[in-house]
Amino acid sequence: MEPQTKLESLIANAILYAETNIQLWKLKTVDKVTTIAASFIWRLCLVFLLIIALLFINIGIAIWVGNLLNGIFYGFLAVGAFYLFLGLIVYYFRYKLIKYPLRDFLIKKLIN
């Protein structure tokens, strides 16, 4: 083979290698994004169903407590106060309970 032909062949192979790497990177990115999106959607559906279930359970508890306290509105006030207290606790520990675990989950999903 002539030197010019070898050089052209080497350049052509390098270009093909670069194009293949770009295509592989695109496919890996699509795989990661779809995995994260599917996981997010599945969890979102589960959270939605749990919220509906908790809503009805909380209404039942509020009515029950209201009957015990001789006033339905007292039951709703008690349940509301409980969730206000719970919200303050979650706000206080938001980094430990939400931010850091969510960050670690996303990093783990992106790396794997």
Helices and strands as residue ranges (DSSP letters): H 3-68, H 72-92, H 94-94, I 95-99, H 100-111
